[in-house]
Amino acid sequence: MRTAGLRATVPVVLGLAIAAAYANGLHLGFHFDDRHVVETNAAIRSLANLPAFFVDADLSTASPDNRTLRPLLLASYALNWAVSGADPWSWHAVNLCLHWLAVVLVFRIVRDHLWLGAAAVPVAAVAALVVAVHPLNTSAVNYVAARSAVLQAVFYLGAFDLAARRRFAGSLGCLAAALLTKEIAFTLPFVVLAWWRLAGERPAWGWVAAAALLAAAALGYRWLLLPPGVIAATHAADVTPWTYCMTGWSAYLHYLRLFLWPDALAIDRLDFPIVRSLAAPRAWLSLGALVALGGAAWSVRRRRPAVAFAAAWIFLTLAAESTVFPLAEPVNEHRPYLAMLGFGTLAALALDRLAGLAAACVRRPPAAVFAALAVVAAASLATATHVRNRVWQSDYALWLDAVAKAPANPRARTNAGLAAMSLGRLDEARDLLLAGHRLAPCYAYALMNLSVLERRAGNRAAAIRWADDAVRCHPTMALAHFYRGAALAWSGRDDDALAAWARATALDPRHADAWAAQARMLERRDPRAAVHAWDRAFAADPTRVEAGMNAGLLYAYALHDPAQAVERFRGVLRALPSHYGAHYQLAVALLKAGRTDEAHAAWRAFVPLAAAIGDRKSLDEAPAALRVAAR
């Protein structure tokens, strides 16, 4: 009964532990890649796009260079937007709920599948508790763009649990969901085969074949629908698969170090050393350490199969991102989230062993000593997580923390400079941005932000010079041309600015900011060209309703084409039915187009809106033919 009671209360305790550790994390903002994945991604603002998420990589981000195919992840974003829009509370609430589900699955898997006998429930509970409150997970839980790791882990853990129970249909369904969340889930068949090997069970080869085909289909689906250039752009041109694999050996040890002593957590480690030769000490020493650790785990496979499986879980779940797929950063804090089942299990087993040794010394029951050690460890980890959450309170704190821990990282210094600039700390921002530029002289974002900084400081020549350098270093980068256009326009060189923005939209037809910039400059000199640019801005980002409004107003009052104006105002109302100005202008444009009945209907829809805010001026000064319709 005591074990059954503990088993029932563990999920509740885990939920309370997560709530305590992340009590200061519910109202964190958006950071880093959240900008293009969430804040400026127009696609997630409509649930009507859910089917398109499965076939259109362009909908995954507002940054073409970062496109991917993770439709279930995007669906979760769209649901969050429907609940709270850009208010981050619901986004973090979902992340915390997903984290709790993953932790409960860790408890279930360790309890039921790791051959622990009478110790199964307490060891599983401690393993799950370590995963629940460990600060290494703060990046995956606090960072919305890293939800891919948590959501995929829920499906992956569920798929493993069902496969171990030989519920194969459900397992394949969960695997499919994991693959549609993050492609690295293809490692699951290898993990299940390793478990069957240690369990001494005969593999279900039919399930293995089906899972392998499913994984291959998912990778093929991604390869077919993602442009080749996007896949190639995931890593530097000089980083080969073999180079990345050798670097991955030290990445494994880096994650182990962060688990054992998480004082070096940082949002970004672009400075992590790339290993380019097997003769390099970092390569062979790391490989030797991994072989030694793996050999030690394998040597106890019969006496302690849970240890061997935990080690295999860590190696296999990290293999995709640490050996197989070259990525821009060799390490990232959210990547070991799925591997935490293995780390947590080893930690719980180590505490159990330590409790057994200490019990004889303190003359207390081993179970009591184990519980005391678990409470101390969990409290320490939860406190560290709570402290780490404070760093996530602002971009400024987050990136200064990254600079302190990774001083050779140009991206950390650049983003810290951007955060300082947003707070008006221009001198500090300049120092940080220049430091980033010195570390990577052609880093586009350092150059572009230095141009913005010099504009804010009133240094015209410097603003243009930095923008020119960004274009010189990255001639095919639309954003660099956009910022060059902004610097030129601020300096009064309108024709050159238009040319720069035109180049930006030629490189990226979805660059709404560049289209809008062209439209604003063209309104007086060429209204028809301005209308075209406003239309393109609105098409690129349907949430920019003012682009549609401006196009409609130009058609109505500059080009005297009320029929076209009607179409623009109706487009605005489809995007934002409550738009006050669009209701008014639609009625007026319909009247000018000779569509009197439609104009009267539109006016009758506008009158209650005006009355609700006391806008007598619009009601009294409207064309007489419309005022008649309201009587």
C-alpha positions as CSV (number, residue, x, y, z in Angstrom):
1,M,0.0,0.0,0.0
2,R,2.8,2.4,0.8
3,T,4.4,1.9,-2.6
4,A,1.0,2.2,-4.3
5,G,0.4,5.4,-2.4
6,L,3.8,6.8,-3.4
7,R,3.2,5.9,-7.0
8,A,-0.1,7.8,-7.1
9,T,1.3,10.9,-5.4
10,V,4.5,11.2,-7.4
11,P,2.9,13.1,-10.4
12,V,1.4,15.6,-7.9
13,V,4.7,16.1,-6.1
14,L,6.5,16.5,-9.5
15,G,4.0,19.1,-10.5
16,L,4.5,21.0,-7.2
17,A,8.2,20.8,-7.6
18,I,8.0,22.3,-11.1
19,A,5.7,25.0,-9.9
20,A,8.1,25.9,-7.1
21,A,11.2,25.9,-9.3
22,Y,9.6,27.9,-12.1
23,A,7.4,30.2,-10.0
24,N,9.2,33.2,-11.4
25,G,9.0,31.9,-15.0
26,L,5.4,32.3,-16.0
27,H,5.7,35.9,-17.2
28,L,9.1,35.8,-18.9
29,G,9.2,37.5,-22.3
30,F,10.3,36.3,-25.8
31,H,14.0,36.0,-26.6
32,F,16.4,35.5,-29.5
33,D,14.8,33.3,-32.2
34,D,11.4,33.9,-30.7
35,R,11.5,37.2,-32.6
36,H,11.2,35.5,-36.1
37,V,9.5,32.3,-34.9
38,V,6.7,33.9,-32.8
39,E,6.6,37.7,-32.6
40,T,6.9,38.5,-36.4
41,N,5.6,35.3,-37.8
42,A,2.3,36.2,-39.3
43,A,1.4,32.6,-40.2
44,I,0.8,31.5,-36.6
45,R,-1.8,34.2,-36.1
46,S,-4.5,32.3,-37.9
47,L,-5.7,28.8,-37.1
48,A,-6.7,28.6,-40.7
49,N,-3.1,28.0,-41.6
50,L,-2.9,24.7,-39.6
51,P,-3.1,22.4,-42.8
52,A,-0.5,24.6,-44.6
53,F,2.0,24.1,-41.8
54,F,2.5,20.5,-43.1
55,V,3.5,21.5,-46.6
56,D,4.8,25.1,-46.5
57,A,8.2,25.7,-44.8
58,D,7.8,29.4,-45.4
59,L,5.2,29.5,-42.7
60,S,7.6,28.3,-40.0
61,T,9.4,31.7,-39.5
62,A,9.6,35.3,-40.7
63,S,13.3,34.7,-41.4
64,P,13.8,32.7,-44.7
65,D,17.2,31.5,-43.6
66,N,15.7,29.7,-40.7
67,R,12.9,27.8,-42.4
68,T,12.1,24.3,-41.2
69,L,9.3,21.7,-41.3
70,R,7.9,21.1,-37.8
71,P,4.1,21.3,-38.3
72,L,2.9,20.2,-34.9
73,L,5.2,22.7,-33.2
74,L,3.8,25.4,-35.4
75,A,0.3,24.2,-34.6
76,S,1.0,24.6,-30.9
77,Y,2.2,28.2,-31.5
78,A,-0.9,29.0,-33.5
79,L,-3.1,27.7,-30.6
80,N,-1.1,29.8,-28.1
81,W,-1.6,32.9,-30.3
82,A,-5.3,32.2,-30.4
83,V,-5.3,32.2,-26.6
84,S,-3.1,35.1,-25.6
85,G,-1.6,36.7,-28.8
86,A,1.8,38.2,-28.0
87,D,1.2,38.1,-24.2
88,P,3.7,35.4,-23.2
89,W,1.8,34.0,-20.2
90,S,0.0,31.2,-22.1
91,W,3.2,30.3,-24.0
92,H,5.1,29.6,-20.8
93,A,2.1,27.9,-19.2
94,V,2.0,25.4,-22.1
95,N,5.8,24.9,-21.8
96,L,5.5,24.1,-18.1
97,C,2.6,21.7,-18.7
98,L,4.6,19.9,-21.4
99,H,7.6,19.7,-19.1
100,W,5.4,18.1,-16.4
101,L,4.1,15.5,-18.9
102,A,7.6,14.7,-19.9
103,V,8.7,14.3,-16.3
104,V,5.8,12.1,-15.5
105,L,6.7,9.9,-18.5
106,V,10.3,9.7,-17.2
107,F,8.9,8.5,-13.8
108,R,6.8,5.9,-15.6
109,I,9.6,4.6,-17.8
110,V,12.2,4.3,-15.1
111,R,9.7,2.7,-12.7
112,D,8.3,0.1,-15.2
113,H,11.1,-0.6,-17.6
114,L,14.5,-0.4,-16.0
115,W,14.5,-3.7,-14.0
116,L,14.9,-2.0,-10.6
117,G,12.7,-4.4,-8.5
118,A,11.7,-3.1,-5.1
119,A,13.6,0.1,-5.6
120,A,11.7,1.0,-8.8
121,V,9.3,3.5,-7.4
122,P,11.7,5.6,-5.2
123,V,14.5,5.6,-7.8
124,A,12.1,6.5,-10.6
125,A,10.6,9.3,-8.4
126,V,14.0,10.7,-7.7
127,A,15.1,10.4,-11.4
128,A,12.0,12.3,-12.4
129,L,12.4,14.9,-9.7
130,V,16.0,15.6,-10.9
131,V,14.7,16.1,-14.4
132,A,11.8,18.3,-13.1
133,V,14.0,20.9,-11.3
134,H,17.4,20.7,-12.9
135,P,18.6,24.1,-14.2
136,L,20.0,22.5,-17.4
137,N,16.4,22.3,-18.6
138,T,15.7,26.1,-18.1
139,S,16.5,26.8,-21.7
140,A,14.1,24.2,-23.1
141,V,11.4,25.3,-20.7
142,N,11.8,29.1,-20.7
143,Y,12.7,29.6,-24.3
144,V,9.6,29.4,-26.5
145,A,11.6,28.7,-29.7
146,A,13.0,25.6,-27.9
147,R,9.6,24.2,-27.2
148,S,10.5,21.7,-30.1
149,A,12.7,19.9,-27.6
150,V,10.0,19.6,-24.9
151,L,7.1,18.7,-27.2
152,Q,9.1,16.2,-29.1
153,A,10.3,14.6,-25.8
154,V,6.7,14.1,-24.7
155,F,5.9,12.2,-27.9
156,Y,9.2,10.4,-27.9
157,L,8.9,9.2,-24.3
158,G,5.4,8.1,-24.9
159,A,6.4,6.2,-28.0
160,F,9.2,4.4,-26.1
161,D,6.9,3.5,-23.2
162,L,4.3,2.1,-25.5
163,A,6.8,0.1,-27.5
164,A,8.3,-1.4,-24.3
165,R,4.7,-2.4,-23.4
166,R,4.3,-3.8,-27.0
167,R,1.5,-1.5,-27.8
168,F,2.9,-1.0,-31.2
169,A,0.2,0.9,-33.0
170,G,0.1,3.7,-30.3
171,S,3.9,3.7,-30.3
172,L,4.0,4.4,-34.0
173,G,1.5,7.1,-33.7
174,C,3.5,8.9,-31.0
175,L,6.7,8.4,-33.1
176,A,4.9,10.1,-36.1
177,A,4.0,13.0,-33.9
178,A,7.5,13.3,-32.5
179,L,8.9,13.3,-36.1
180,L,6.5,16.0,-37.1
181,T,7.7,18.1,-34.1
182,K,11.4,17.6,-34.5
183,E,13.2,15.3,-37.0
184,I,15.8,13.9,-34.5
185,A,13.1,11.5,-33.2
186,F,14.4,9.1,-35.9
187,T,16.7,7.6,-33.2
188,L,13.8,5.9,-31.4
189,P,14.1,2.5,-33.1
190,F,17.8,2.3,-32.0
191,V,16.8,3.1,-28.4
192,V,14.1,0.5,-28.3
193,L,16.4,-2.1,-29.8
194,A,19.0,-1.3,-27.1
195,W,16.3,-1.8,-24.5
196,W,15.2,-5.1,-25.9
197,R,18.9,-6.2,-26.0
198,L,19.4,-5.4,-22.3
199,A,16.0,-6.9,-21.4
200,G,16.8,-10.1,-23.1
201,E,13.6,-9.9,-25.1
202,R,13.1,-10.9,-28.7
203,P,12.8,-7.7,-30.8
204,A,9.5,-7.2,-32.7
205,W,11.1,-6.8,-36.1
206,G,7.8,-5.8,-37.7
207,W,7.6,-2.8,-35.4
208,V,11.3,-2.0,-36.0
209,A,10.7,-2.1,-39.8
210,A,7.6,0.1,-39.5
211,A,9.4,2.6,-37.2
212,A,12.4,2.7,-39.5
213,L,10.2,3.3,-42.6
214,L,8.3,6.0,-40.7
215,A,11.6,7.7,-39.7
216,A,12.9,7.5,-43.3
217,A,9.7,8.9,-44.7
218,A,9.8,11.8,-42.2
219,L,13.4,12.6,-43.2
220,G,12.5,12.3,-46.9
221,Y,9.5,14.5,-46.4
222,R,11.7,17.2,-44.9
223,W,14.3,16.8,-47.7
224,L,11.7,17.1,-50.4
225,L,9.8,20.2,-49.0
226,L,12.8,22.2,-47.7
227,P,14.8,24.1,-50.2
228,P,18.4,22.6,-50.5
229,G,19.9,26.0,-49.6
230,V,18.1,26.0,-46.3
231,I,19.4,22.6,-45.3
232,A,22.9,23.6,-46.4
233,A,22.7,26.9,-44.4
234,T,22.3,25.0,-41.1
235,H,26.0,25.0,-40.7
236,A,29.1,26.8,-41.9
237,A,30.5,25.8,-45.3
238,D,33.8,24.7,-43.8
239,V,32.2,22.3,-41.2
240,T,31.9,18.9,-42.8
241,P,29.9,16.0,-41.3
242,W,33.1,14.4,-40.1
243,T,34.3,17.7,-38.5
244,Y,31.0,18.1,-36.8
245,C,31.0,14.5,-35.6
246,M,34.5,15.0,-34.0
247,T,33.3,18.2,-32.4
248,G,30.3,16.3,-31.0
249,W,32.5,14.1,-28.9
250,S,33.4,17.0,-26.7
251,A,29.8,18.2,-26.9
252,Y,28.7,15.0,-25.0
253,L,31.2,15.8,-22.3
254,H,30.1,19.5,-22.2
255,Y,26.5,18.4,-21.5
256,L,27.7,15.9,-18.8
257,R,29.6,18.8,-17.2
258,L,26.6,21.0,-17.2
259,F,24.5,18.3,-15.6
260,L,27.0,17.7,-12.9
261,W,27.8,21.4,-12.2
262,P,25.5,23.8,-14.1
263,D,27.3,27.0,-13.4
264,A,28.3,27.6,-17.1
265,L,24.7,27.7,-18.5
266,A,24.5,30.3,-21.3
267,I,21.8,30.9,-23.9
268,D,24.3,30.7,-26.8
269,R,27.7,29.0,-27.2
270,L,28.6,29.9,-30.8
271,D,32.2,30.0,-29.5
272,F,32.3,26.3,-28.8
273,P,35.6,25.0,-30.4
274,I,35.3,23.2,-33.7
275,V,37.5,20.1,-33.9
276,R,39.1,19.8,-37.4
277,S,41.5,17.0,-36.9
278,L,41.5,13.6,-35.2
279,A,45.0,14.4,-34.1
280,A,43.8,17.3,-32.0
281,P,43.9,16.5,-28.3
282,R,40.3,17.7,-27.9
283,A,39.2,15.0,-30.4
284,W,41.1,12.0,-29.2
285,L,40.8,12.8,-25.5
286,S,37.1,13.3,-25.8
287,L,36.7,10.1,-27.8
288,G,38.8,8.3,-25.2
289,A,36.7,9.6,-22.4
290,L,33.4,8.6,-24.1
291,V,34.8,5.1,-24.9
292,A,35.8,4.7,-21.3
293,L,32.5,5.8,-19.9
294,G,30.6,3.7,-22.4
295,G,32.8,0.7,-21.6
296,A,32.2,1.1,-17.9
297,A,28.4,1.2,-18.5
298,W,28.5,-1.8,-20.8
299,S,30.6,-3.8,-18.3
300,V,27.8,-3.6,-15.7
301,R,25.0,-4.5,-18.1
302,R,24.2,-7.8,-16.4
303,R,24.5,-6.6,-12.8
304,R,23.1,-3.1,-13.3
305,P,21.2,-3.0,-16.7
306,A,19.6,0.3,-15.7
307,V,23.0,1.9,-15.8
308,A,23.8,0.5,-19.2
309,F,20.5,1.6,-20.6
310,A,20.7,5.1,-19.2
311,A,24.1,5.5,-20.8
312,A,22.8,4.2,-24.1
313,W,19.8,6.5,-23.9
314,I,22.1,9.5,-23.4
315,F,24.3,8.6,-26.3
316,L,21.5,7.7,-28.8
317,T,19.2,10.6,-28.1
318,L,22.0,13.1,-28.4
319,A,23.5,11.4,-31.5
320,A,21.4,13.2,-34.1
321,E,22.4,16.7,-33.1
322,S,25.9,15.8,-31.8
323,T,27.1,13.5,-34.6
324,V,24.8,13.2,-37.6
325,F,23.3,16.5,-38.6
326,P,25.8,19.4,-38.7
327,L,24.2,22.5,-37.1
328,A,25.3,26.1,-36.7
329,E,26.1,25.6,-33.0
330,P,27.8,22.4,-31.9
331,V,26.1,22.7,-28.5
332,N,22.9,24.3,-27.3
333,E,21.4,24.0,-23.8
334,H,18.0,22.8,-24.9
335,R,19.4,19.8,-26.9
336,P,20.1,17.5,-23.9
337,Y,16.4,17.8,-22.7
338,L,15.5,14.4,-24.1
339,A,18.7,12.9,-22.8
340,M,17.8,14.0,-19.3
341,L,16.0,10.7,-18.7
342,G,19.4,9.0,-18.8
343,F,21.2,11.7,-16.7
344,G,18.4,11.7,-14.1
345,T,18.4,7.9,-13.9
346,L,22.1,7.8,-13.3
347,A,21.8,10.5,-10.7
348,A,19.1,8.6,-8.8
349,L,21.0,5.4,-9.0
350,A,24.1,7.1,-7.6
351,L,22.1,8.6,-4.8
352,D,20.6,5.2,-4.0
353,R,24.1,3.7,-3.9
354,L,25.4,6.5,-1.7
355,A,22.5,6.2,0.6
356,G,23.3,2.5,1.1
357,L,26.9,3.3,2.0
358,A,25.9,6.2,4.3
359,A,23.2,4.3,6.1
360,A,25.7,2.1,7.9
361,C,27.6,5.1,9.0
362,V,24.7,7.1,10.4
363,R,22.8,4.1,11.6
364,R,19.6,5.0,9.8
365,P,17.5,3.0,7.3
366,P,18.8,3.3,3.7
367,A,15.3,4.4,2.6
368,A,15.4,7.4,5.0
369,V,18.9,8.4,4.0
370,F,18.0,8.1,0.3
371,A,14.9,10.3,0.9
372,A,17.1,12.9,2.7
373,L,19.7,13.0,0.0
374,A,17.0,13.3,-2.6
375,V,15.4,16.3,-0.8
376,V,18.7,18.0,-0.5
377,A,19.6,17.5,-4.1
378,A,16.2,18.5,-5.4
379,A,16.1,21.6,-3.2
380,S,19.6,22.6,-4.4
381,L,18.7,22.1,-8.1
382,A,15.4,23.9,-7.7
383,T,17.0,26.9,-6.1
384,A,19.6,27.0,-8.9
385,T,16.7,26.9,-11.5
386,H,14.9,29.7,-9.7
387,V,18.0,31.8,-9.8
388,R,18.6,30.9,-13.5
389,N,15.1,32.0,-14.3
390,R,16.0,35.6,-13.2
391,V,18.5,35.8,-16.0
392,W,15.7,35.1,-18.4
393,Q,13.7,38.1,-17.2
394,S,15.2,40.4,-19.9
395,D,17.3,40.3,-23.0
396,Y,19.8,42.6,-21.4
397,A,20.4,40.2,-18.4
398,L,20.4,37.1,-20.6
399,W,22.9,38.3,-23.1
400,L,25.3,39.9,-20.5
401,D,25.2,36.6,-18.8
402,A,26.2,34.9,-22.1
403,V,29.0,37.4,-22.6
404,A,30.4,36.7,-19.2
405,K,30.4,33.0,-19.8
406,A,31.4,33.0,-23.4
407,P,33.5,36.1,-24.0
408,A,34.7,34.9,-27.4
409,N,31.2,34.6,-28.7
410,P,30.5,37.4,-31.3
411,R,26.8,36.7,-31.3
412,A,26.5,37.1,-27.6
413,R,28.2,40.4,-27.6
414,T,26.1,41.6,-30.6
415,N,22.8,40.7,-28.9
416,A,24.0,42.2,-25.6
417,G,24.7,45.4,-27.5
418,L,21.3,45.3,-29.2
419,A,19.7,44.9,-25.7
420,A,21.7,47.8,-24.3
421,M,20.7,50.0,-27.3
422,S,17.0,49.2,-26.7
423,L,17.5,50.6,-23.1
424,G,19.2,53.8,-24.4
425,R,22.6,52.8,-23.2
426,L,24.3,53.8,-26.4
427,D,27.9,54.0,-25.2
428,E,27.7,50.5,-23.6
429,A,26.0,49.2,-26.8
430,R,28.7,50.6,-29.0
431,D,31.4,48.9,-26.9
432,L,29.6,45.5,-27.0
433,L,28.9,45.7,-30.8
434,L,32.4,46.7,-31.6
435,A,33.7,43.8,-29.5
436,G,31.4,41.5,-31.5
437,H,32.7,43.0,-34.7
438,R,36.3,42.5,-33.7
439,L,35.6,38.8,-32.9
440,A,33.9,38.3,-36.3
441,P,34.6,41.2,-38.7
442,C,31.9,40.0,-41.2
443,Y,29.2,39.1,-38.7
444,A,26.1,40.7,-40.4
445,Y,24.1,41.5,-37.3
446,A,27.0,43.3,-35.6
447,L,27.4,45.5,-38.7
448,M,23.7,46.2,-39.1
449,N,23.2,47.0,-35.5
450,L,26.2,49.3,-35.5
451,S,24.6,51.1,-38.4
452,V,21.4,51.5,-36.4
453,L,23.3,52.7,-33.4
454,E,25.1,55.4,-35.4
455,R,21.8,56.6,-36.8
456,R,20.5,57.0,-33.3
457,A,23.7,58.8,-32.3
458,G,23.4,61.1,-35.3
459,N,26.5,59.9,-37.1
460,R,25.4,59.9,-40.7
461,A,28.7,58.8,-42.4
462,A,29.3,56.0,-39.9
463,A,25.8,54.7,-40.2
464,I,26.2,54.3,-44.0
465,R,29.7,52.9,-43.7
466,W,28.6,50.1,-41.4
467,A,25.6,49.3,-43.6
468,D,27.8,49.2,-46.6
469,D,30.1,46.7,-44.8
470,A,27.1,44.5,-44.1
471,V,26.2,44.4,-47.7
472,R,29.8,43.8,-48.8
473,C,30.1,40.9,-46.5
474,H,26.6,39.5,-47.3
475,P,25.5,40.6,-50.7
476,T,22.7,38.1,-50.9
477,M,21.2,38.9,-47.5
478,A,18.0,40.9,-47.8
479,L,18.1,42.3,-44.3
480,A,21.5,43.8,-44.9
481,H,20.1,45.7,-48.0
482,F,17.1,46.8,-45.9
483,Y,19.3,48.4,-43.2
484,R,21.5,50.0,-45.9
485,G,18.3,51.5,-47.3
486,A,17.3,52.8,-43.9
487,A,20.7,54.5,-43.4
488,L,20.6,56.1,-46.9
489,A,17.1,57.3,-46.4
490,W,18.0,58.9,-43.1
491,S,20.8,60.6,-44.8
492,G,18.5,62.1,-47.5
493,R,19.7,59.8,-50.3
494,D,16.2,58.8,-51.3
495,D,16.9,57.3,-54.7
496,D,19.8,55.2,-53.3
497,A,17.5,54.1,-50.5
498,L,14.8,53.0,-52.9
499,A,17.4,51.0,-54.9
500,A,18.6,49.3,-51.7
501,W,15.1,48.4,-50.6
502,A,14.2,47.1,-54.1
503,R,17.3,44.8,-53.9
504,A,16.0,43.6,-50.5
505,T,12.6,42.6,-51.9
506,A,14.2,41.1,-55.0
507,L,16.2,38.8,-52.7
508,D,13.3,38.2,-50.3
509,P,9.8,38.9,-51.8
510,R,8.4,38.3,-48.3
511,H,10.3,41.2,-46.7
512,A,7.4,43.2,-45.5
513,D,9.5,45.9,-43.9
514,A,11.4,46.6,-47.2
515,W,8.1,46.8,-49.1
516,A,6.6,49.2,-46.5
517,A,9.7,51.4,-46.6
518,Q,9.5,51.7,-50.4
519,A,5.8,52.5,-50.2
520,R,6.2,55.3,-47.7
521,M,8.9,57.0,-49.8
522,L,6.9,56.5,-53.1
523,E,3.5,57.9,-51.8
524,R,4.2,61.4,-53.0
525,R,6.4,60.8,-56.0
526,D,4.6,57.8,-57.5
527,P,1.3,56.8,-55.9
528,R,0.7,53.9,-58.2
529,A,4.1,52.4,-57.4
530,A,3.4,53.1,-53.7
531,V,0.1,51.2,-53.9
532,H,1.9,48.2,-55.4
533,A,4.5,48.3,-52.6
534,W,1.8,48.5,-49.9
535,D,0.0,45.6,-51.5
536,R,3.1,43.5,-51.4
537,A,3.8,44.5,-47.8
538,F,0.2,43.4,-46.8
539,A,0.5,40.1,-48.8
540,A,3.9,39.4,-47.1
541,D,2.5,40.0,-43.7
542,P,-1.4,40.0,-43.4
543,T,-1.2,41.3,-39.9
544,R,0.1,44.6,-41.2
545,V,-3.4,46.0,-41.7
546,E,-2.1,49.5,-42.0
547,A,-0.4,48.5,-45.3
548,G,-3.8,47.5,-46.7
549,M,-5.4,50.7,-45.3
550,N,-2.7,52.9,-46.9
551,A,-3.2,51.1,-50.3
552,G,-6.9,51.7,-50.0
553,L,-6.5,55.4,-49.1
554,L,-4.2,55.9,-52.1
555,Y,-6.6,54.3,-54.4
556,A,-9.5,56.3,-53.0
557,Y,-8.0,59.8,-52.8
558,A,-4.8,59.9,-55.0
559,L,-5.7,57.5,-57.8
560,H,-9.5,58.1,-57.7
561,D,-10.2,54.4,-58.1
562,P,-12.9,53.6,-55.5
563,A,-13.4,50.0,-56.8
564,Q,-9.8,49.1,-56.0
565,A,-10.1,51.0,-52.7
566,V,-13.1,48.8,-51.8
567,E,-11.1,45.7,-52.3
568,R,-8.3,46.9,-50.0
569,F,-10.6,48.0,-47.2
570,R,-12.4,44.6,-47.4
571,G,-9.0,42.9,-47.2
572,V,-8.3,44.9,-44.0
573,L,-11.6,43.8,-42.5
574,R,-11.0,40.2,-43.3
575,A,-7.7,40.4,-41.4
576,L,-9.1,42.6,-38.6
577,P,-12.9,42.8,-38.6
578,S,-12.9,45.4,-35.8
579,H,-10.8,48.0,-37.7
580,Y,-12.7,51.2,-37.2
581,G,-11.2,53.2,-40.1
582,A,-11.7,50.4,-42.6
583,H,-15.4,50.3,-41.8
584,Y,-15.8,54.0,-42.4
585,Q,-13.6,54.2,-45.6
586,L,-15.4,51.1,-47.0
587,A,-18.8,52.8,-46.9
588,V,-17.4,56.0,-48.5
589,A,-15.6,54.0,-51.2
590,L,-18.6,51.9,-52.0
591,L,-20.7,55.1,-52.4
592,K,-18.1,56.6,-54.8
593,A,-18.1,53.4,-56.8
594,G,-21.9,53.7,-57.3
595,R,-22.7,50.7,-55.2
596,T,-25.3,52.4,-53.1
597,D,-27.0,49.5,-51.5
598,E,-23.6,48.0,-50.3
599,A,-22.5,51.5,-49.1
600,H,-25.7,51.8,-47.0
601,A,-25.1,48.4,-45.5
602,A,-21.5,49.2,-44.7
603,W,-22.6,52.5,-43.2
604,R,-25.2,50.8,-41.0
605,A,-22.4,48.5,-39.7
606,F,-20.2,51.6,-39.0
607,V,-22.7,53.7,-37.1
608,P,-22.8,51.6,-33.9
609,L,-19.0,51.6,-33.8
610,A,-18.9,55.4,-34.0
611,A,-21.7,55.8,-31.4
612,A,-19.8,53.4,-29.0
613,I,-16.8,55.8,-28.9
614,G,-18.8,59.0,-29.2
615,D,-17.4,59.9,-32.7
616,R,-20.0,62.5,-33.7
617,K,-17.7,64.2,-36.2
618,S,-17.5,61.2,-38.5
619,L,-21.3,60.7,-38.3
620,D,-22.1,64.3,-38.9
621,E,-19.6,65.0,-41.7
622,A,-20.2,61.8,-43.7
623,P,-21.7,62.2,-47.2
624,A,-25.4,62.9,-47.0
625,A,-26.2,59.8,-49.0
626,L,-24.7,57.7,-46.2
627,R,-26.4,59.6,-43.3
628,V,-29.7,58.9,-44.9
629,A,-29.0,55.2,-44.6
630,A,-28.7,55.4,-40.8
631,R,-32.2,56.8,-40.4
